[in-house]
Amino acid sequence: MTHVAAAYAVSKMGSDDQRSQYIEKMADGRFLSTIAITEPVSGATASAIQTRAENNAGTWKLNGSKTFITMASDADLFILMARSGSEKPAFTDFILKADDHGLSRSASLKGSGMPGIGWGELFLENVEVGDDRVLGKRDEGIKIIPTIAKVFTIGSASISLGIMDALNADVLEHIKERKISGSALASFQTVQDRYLHMYANQQAASSLIYRASMNEDVKIAYAAKVFATEKAIENAVTASRLFGANGYERSVGIASYMDDALAVPLHFINNDILTGLFMNAV
Ligand SMILES: Cc1cc2nc3c(=O)[nH]c(=O)nc-3n(C[C@H](O)[C@H](O)[C@H](O)COP(=O)(O)OP(=O)(O)OC[C@H]3O[C@@H](n4cnc5c(N)ncnc54)[C@H](O)[C@@H]3O)c2cc1C
């Protein structure tokens, strides 16, 4: 998802040269890419970033750090936002390469879930690039947020839908197979009611994501992200109850779904920030 959002940013904001240089390789996977906005101090508030980009006769010098970056340890390209204005707040986006001199990355951070995403930190120490690496217009880099918001929110919602799909399938199998005194769990009305709610959450999220994908209106994508990410957590809680102590047993896997589901509301755009953007769009 992050890679798709990065490719989308280049396709929408990039110059002809940048599109021809990067898009095909991003599309076929030769260039794995990610978005690097979050910093230790700024957290969920993009406009609070501290990484600086200073321009001197067409050469940019970048200094700062980024954290919680998906695929930090694996990406070839970083779409990175830096503070570029000296007096009034202004931001510029850059296309950085993993082998740019002065760019380094940490060993991966360890999230509670999503073990496969190579999550980590970036450090920029006097990284020098030319104007050809500026993505979009100088000092207008904050526009990357509305540009990628729809792709990102639908992507996050879809991750949560995938978690629900897996959870619901596991729960259905479990409540049909687990028998107590000869009766399957699925024969108990309370269990049926719980599973019905899990199913309704999954179906509603799927429909909302589909509508968001087919519709220009970004509000639906925002609603889909908040709904799907919260319902995935709800379904993980219900699944844990229906699996009983087995659900709490790490090797069974229900606890891992919960760990995965908890990450997605935090994903760009953080659900609690999204509410403000949603109200602006209403
Ligand atoms: C799995 C994962 C992958 C990520 N991948 C990337 C990535 O590829 N690139 C990237 O740039 N970032 C990435 N992030 C970072 C993510 O965008 C941030 O974690 C998120 O924006 C929140 O920042 P923070 O964790 O520092 O929380 P903080 O800023 O400390 O905020 C903590 C909580 O406080 C609340 N809060 C904070 N500010 C506000 C506000 N203004 N209004 C209302 N509530 C608020 C929210 O509930 C928020 O979750 C990733 C995070 C996770 C968990």
The ligand as a MOL file (V3000), in Angstrom:
LIG
                    3D

  0  0  0     0  0            999 V3000
M  V30 BEGIN CTAB
M  V30 COUNTS 53 58 0 0 0
M  V30 BEGIN ATOM
M  V30 1 C 2.5700 0.0050 11.1190 0
M  V30 2 C 2.8590 1.4570 10.8760 0
M  V30 3 C 3.3970 1.8590 9.6520 0
M  V30 4 C 3.7130 3.2070 9.4340 0
M  V30 5 N 4.2710 3.5760 8.2450 0
M  V30 6 C 4.5940 4.8790 8.0280 0
M  V30 7 C 5.2040 5.2880 6.7930 0
M  V30 8 O 5.4480 4.4900 5.8830 0
M  V30 9 N 5.5330 6.6040 6.6360 0
M  V30 10 C 5.3000 7.5290 7.5980 0
M  V30 11 O 5.6180 8.6990 7.3710 0
M  V30 12 N 4.7330 7.1800 8.7790 0
M  V30 13 C 4.3810 5.8780 9.0210 0
M  V30 14 N 3.8070 5.4900 10.2150 0
M  V30 15 C 3.6680 6.4780 11.2550 0
M  V30 16 C 2.2480 6.8970 11.4850 0
M  V30 17 O 1.8160 7.7440 10.4580 0
M  V30 18 C 2.2560 7.5550 12.8710 0
M  V30 19 O 2.4270 6.5150 13.8270 0
M  V30 20 C 1.0070 8.2610 13.1670 0
M  V30 21 O 0.8880 9.3740 12.3220 0
M  V30 22 C 0.9370 8.7150 14.6110 0
M  V30 23 O 2.1170 9.3360 15.0200 0
M  V30 24 P 2.7460 8.8680 16.4100 0
M  V30 25 O 2.7600 7.3940 16.4060 0
M  V30 26 O 4.0190 9.5920 16.6730 0
M  V30 27 O 1.6650 9.3240 17.4640 0
M  V30 28 P 1.4910 10.7210 18.2190 0
M  V30 29 O 1.6760 11.8580 17.2860 0
M  V30 30 O 2.2900 10.6620 19.4570 0
M  V30 31 O -0.0620 10.6440 18.5660 0
M  V30 32 C -0.5660 9.6380 19.4570 0
M  V30 33 C -2.0630 9.6500 19.3610 0
M  V30 34 O -2.5460 10.9170 19.8360 0
M  V30 35 C -3.6740 11.3110 19.0690 0
M  V30 36 N -3.3740 12.5600 18.3250 0
M  V30 37 C -2.1490 13.0620 18.0100 0
M  V30 38 N -2.2850 14.2330 17.3610 0
M  V30 39 C -3.6080 14.4730 17.2700 0
M  V30 40 C -4.4050 15.5280 16.7180 0
M  V30 41 N -3.8650 16.5910 16.1140 0
M  V30 42 N -5.7580 15.4180 16.7870 0
M  V30 43 C -6.3340 14.3520 17.3990 0
M  V30 44 N -5.6450 13.3240 17.9360 0
M  V30 45 C -4.3030 13.3880 17.8960 0
M  V30 46 C -3.9580 10.1690 18.1010 0
M  V30 47 O -4.8450 9.2570 18.7270 0
M  V30 48 C -2.6060 9.5110 17.9520 0
M  V30 49 O -2.7010 8.1560 17.5300 0
M  V30 50 C 3.4650 4.1570 10.4590 0
M  V30 51 C 2.8920 3.7500 11.6700 0
M  V30 52 C 2.5770 2.4330 11.8780 0
M  V30 53 C 1.9790 2.0270 13.2010 0
M  V30 END ATOM
M  V30 BEGIN BOND
M  V30 1 1 1 2
M  V30 2 1 2 3
M  V30 3 2 2 52
M  V30 4 2 3 4
M  V30 5 1 4 5
M  V30 6 1 4 50
M  V30 7 2 5 6
M  V30 8 1 6 7
M  V30 9 1 6 13
M  V30 10 2 7 8
M  V30 11 1 7 9
M  V30 12 1 9 10
M  V30 13 2 10 11
M  V30 14 1 10 12
M  V30 15 2 12 13
M  V30 16 1 13 14
M  V30 17 1 14 15
M  V30 18 1 14 50
M  V30 19 1 15 16
M  V30 20 1 16 17
M  V30 21 1 16 18
M  V30 22 1 18 19
M  V30 23 1 18 20
M  V30 24 1 20 21
M  V30 25 1 20 22
M  V30 26 1 22 23
M  V30 27 1 23 24
M  V30 28 2 24 25
M  V30 29 1 24 26
M  V30 30 1 24 27
M  V30 31 1 27 28
M  V30 32 2 28 29
M  V30 33 1 28 30
M  V30 34 1 28 31
M  V30 35 1 31 32
M  V30 36 1 32 33
M  V30 37 1 33 34
M  V30 38 1 33 48
M  V30 39 1 34 35
M  V30 40 1 35 36
M  V30 41 1 35 46
M  V30 42 1 36 37
M  V30 43 1 36 45
M  V30 44 2 37 38
M  V30 45 1 38 39
M  V30 46 1 39 40
M  V30 47 2 39 45
M  V30 48 1 40 41
M  V30 49 2 40 42
M  V30 50 1 42 43
M  V30 51 2 43 44
M  V30 52 1 44 45
M  V30 53 1 46 47
M  V30 54 1 46 48
M  V30 55 1 48 49
M  V30 56 2 50 51
M  V30 57 1 51 52
M  V30 58 1 52 53
M  V30 END BOND
M  V30 END CTAB
M  END
